[in-house]
Amino acid sequence: MTRQQMHRFVTALMTGLMACALCAAAPAAPAAPQVRVAVSSDAITLLPVHLAQTLGYFKQEGLDVTLSLIGSASQTLDALHDGRANVALGTTVPIQTAAAGRSIQGFLVIYATINNVLIVSPAANGNVHSIADLKGRRIGVSNLGSGSQIFLNYLLTANGMPPADVNAVAIGVGAPALAAIERGDVDAALLVGGAINVLLQTHPGLTILADTRTPEGSQRVLGPVSFPGSLLVAEESWLKANPDTARRFVRAVRKAMQWMGEHTAQEVRANMREDQRMPDTDADLQTIRDFQHMLSPDGAIQEGSPELMYKVLAASLEDVRNAHIDLSEAYTNEYLDGK
């Protein structure tokens, strides 16, 4: 080897060693913050969260988000408590848990209007014409003690009927609820989400006793104040310990909310997983349109909403009525600022 060749060899070797040293010294990229979200079997209730995942908005915000199906409200609370979930759906959960001395905060409104319909079943349709006619009858709710039963109790109380005057029956959500109604297991049901349009497609003449899907219907039932239909909650301790993660999560979901509001129902449905779609395409598209109209314009808790939610809960829950709850601590708009 000539002196010139030796020089080139040594130079290349030193350059390679320096490069390796620099690579070894370079800090590893920080891991993306993880956020575990508890979701329900009715995908429409948290559709912008699913879309934020599908459209890549969580990744754009540098987040590693996992969506896990949680069966019931009590399981959701357990998951938040033990860290299996950081974020969940729970419109009235902050008030209910505050009554038990636990701090869970609502921090992002997805749907500004609650999507509830109290509808008469085909078997009882000729005999039930008003809420007063429900006395002594079987009324379907998603689960006993669930938000749908609490809302049913409020409707009954507001119309002068004690909740004990009806027999609440757990029928689940989605397909199980529709099957129970079709079989005549209940005389009426408090339905939410996509099941409403599926039932009305099959039985267009059913009597609707209360309907909060539109601002007009909501005002007739609840008055002028907004009752959020879907609201994200988290342990207050998690939010305070991870404010930047919470803000990035909010930004991603708000982007998905905006995208959902600006695209056709067909485009929205095309970005849902197959298992999130209902078999009846027309009913599915109408449900998406309904929820597009319900999207919150900014994700904020509106003035008066916590008080309205407290009023609805107090109609059913003695522990809420007896507790001293600071509603200003139960809901926050702190993580909407995008900083």
Secondary structure as UniProt FT lines:
FT   HELIX           3..25
FT   STRAND          34..39
FT   HELIX           43..46
FT   HELIX           47..54
FT   TURN            55..56
FT   HELIX           57..60
FT   TURN            61..62
FT   STRAND          64..69
FT   HELIX           73..82
FT   STRAND          87..89
FT   HELIX           93..98
FT   TURN            99..101
FT   STRAND          104..111
FT   STRAND          116..120
FT   HELIX           122..124
FT   TURN            125..127
FT   HELIX           131..134
FT   TURN            135..136
FT   STRAND          138..141
FT   TURN            144..145
FT   HELIX           147..158
FT   TURN            159..160
FT   HELIX           163..165
FT   STRAND          167..170
FT   HELIX           175..183
FT   STRAND          188..192
FT   TURN            193..194
FT   HELIX           195..202
FT   TURN            204..205
FT   STRAND          208..211
FT   HELIX           215..222
FT   STRAND          230..235
FT   HELIX           236..241
FT   HELIX           243..262
FT   HELIX           265..270
FT   HELIX           274..276
FT   HELIX           281..294
FT   TURN            303..304
FT   HELIX           305..314
FT   TURN            315..316
FT   HELIX           318..322
FT   HELIX           327..330
FT   HELIX           334..336
//
